[in-house]
């Protein structure tokens, strides 16, 4: 596997700066302009840079380093998704306003969040499937935007 130094070595300083700026703002045109490209063609240049394999590799490695520094790992994501499922499945008392006391009081009904639970279960399933896909593709890193895009595409089906 290539290291950050290998991926960065294939890039010139302006391209490296573009990646760093893109991770800050998330806008290709702004990042290209901040990296020193002409404002007149920053949007086109930014989009081209995002498609460059060396830029993509460097970006993924910087994202991975950021996630690691924040303590975000596949295991951490999985634990949080399980926690969300458990919270959504907990029965909580339903409150109604008592007209006599003008207070909110339990009315004997219980509710839970089935939509949130189903969404979290779906995300957990996708997370587990992506871990298996990563194992099959020799642990190739994917960007957060790629993962999020997959999630959005799956939810539209």
C-alpha positions in Angstrom: 0.0 0.0 0.0 1.2 3.5 -0.8 2.0 5.8 2.0 0.9 9.4 2.3 4.5 10.4 1.3 4.2 8.2 -1.9 0.9 9.7 -2.9 2.0 13.2 -2.0 5.2 12.7 -3.9 3.3 12.3 -7.2 1.6 15.7 -6.6 3.1 19.1 -7.0 2.7 21.6 -4.1 -0.3 23.3 -5.6 -2.1 20.0 -6.0 -1.3 19.1 -2.4 -2.6 22.5 -1.2 -5.8 21.9 -3.3 -6.4 18.6 -1.5 -5.8 20.2 1.9 -8.1 23.2 1.1 -10.8 20.9 -0.3 -10.8 18.9 3.0 -11.4 22.2 4.8 -14.1 23.7 2.6 -15.6 20.8 0.6 -15.9 23.1 -2.5 -13.6 22.3 -5.5 -13.7 25.8 -7.0 -12.9 27.5 -3.6 -10.1 24.9 -2.9 -8.6 25.4 -6.4 -8.6 29.2 -6.0 -7.1 28.9 -2.5 -4.4 26.7 -3.8 -3.4 29.3 -6.3 -5.2 28.4 -9.5 -6.8 31.2 -11.6 -10.2 32.3 -10.3 -11.4 32.3 -13.9 -11.0 28.5 -14.3 -11.0 27.4 -10.7 -14.2 25.5 -11.0 -13.1 23.5 -14.0 -9.6 22.9 -12.6 -11.1 21.8 -9.2 -13.4 19.2 -10.8 -10.5 17.9 -12.9 -8.3 17.6 -9.9 -10.9 15.7 -8.0 -10.9 13.1 -10.8 -7.1 12.7 -10.7 -6.2 9.3 -9.2 -3.1 10.7 -7.4 -5.2 13.5 -5.9 -7.9 11.0 -4.8 -5.3 8.8 -3.2 -3.7 11.7 -1.3 -7.2 12.9 -0.2 -8.2 9.4 1.1 -5.0 9.1 3.0 -5.5 12.6 4.6 -9.1 11.7 5.5 -7.9 8.4 7.0 -5.3 10.2 9.1 -8.0 12.7 10.2 -10.4 9.9 11.2 -7.7 8.2 13.1 -6.8 11.3 15.0 -10.4 11.8 15.9 -10.7 8.1 17.0 -13.2 7.3 14.3 -12.8 3.8 13.1 -15.1 1.2 11.5 -15.5 -0.3 15.0 -16.4 3.1 16.4 -19.0 3.7 13.7 -20.5 0.2 14.3 -20.8 0.8 18.0 -22.5 4.2 17.5 -25.0 2.6 15.0 -25.8 -0.2 17.5 -26.3 2.5 20.2 -28.7 4.4 17.9 -30.7 1.2 17.2 -30.9 0.5 20.9 -32.0 4.0 21.8 -34.7 4.1 19.0 -36.0 0.7 20.2 -36.4 1.8 23.8 -40.0 2.3 24.8 -40.5 5.8 26.3 -43.6 7.0 28.1 -45.9 9.3 26.1 -46.9 12.5 27.8 -50.1 14.4 27.5 -51.1 17.7 29.0 -53.4 17.3 32.0 -56.0 20.1 31.8 -56.6 20.1 35.5 -53.0 20.4 36.7 -51.7 22.0 33.4 -48.7 19.7 33.6 -47.4 17.1 31.2 -48.1 13.7 32.6 -47.6 10.1 31.4 -50.8 8.9 29.8 -50.1 5.2 30.0 -49.0 4.8 26.4 -45.5 3.9 25.3 -43.8 4.8 22.1 -40.5 4.1 20.3 -38.9 5.4 17.1 -39.4 2.7 14.4 -38.2 4.9 11.6 -35.0 5.8 13.3 -34.4 2.2 14.3 -35.0 1.0 10.7 -32.7 3.6 9.3 -29.9 2.8 11.8 -30.3 -0.9 11.1 -30.0 -0.1 7.4 -26.9 2.0 8.0 -25.4 -0.8 10.2 -26.1 -3.3 7.5 -24.4 -1.1 4.9 -21.5 -0.5 7.2 -20.9 -4.2 7.7 -21.2 -4.9 4.0 -18.7 -2.1 3.3 -16.3 -3.7 5.7 -16.6 -7.0 3.8 -16.1 -5.1 0.4 -13.0 -3.4 1.8 -11.6 -6.8 2.8 -12.2 -8.1 -0.7 -10.6 -5.1 -2.4 -7.4 -5.3 -0.4 -8.4 -2.7 2.1 -8.5 0.1 -0.5 -9.5 3.3 1.2 -12.7 5.1 0.2 -13.4 8.7 0.8 -16.2 9.8 3.2 -18.0 11.5 0.3 -18.0 8.2 -1.7 -19.4 6.3 1.3 -22.0 9.0 1.9 -23.0 9.0 -1.8 -23.5 5.2 -1.6 -25.7 5.7 1.4 -27.8 8.3 -0.4 -28.1 6.2 -3.5 -29.2 3.2 -1.5 -31.8 5.2 0.4 -33.4 6.4 -2.9 -34.1 2.8 -4.0 
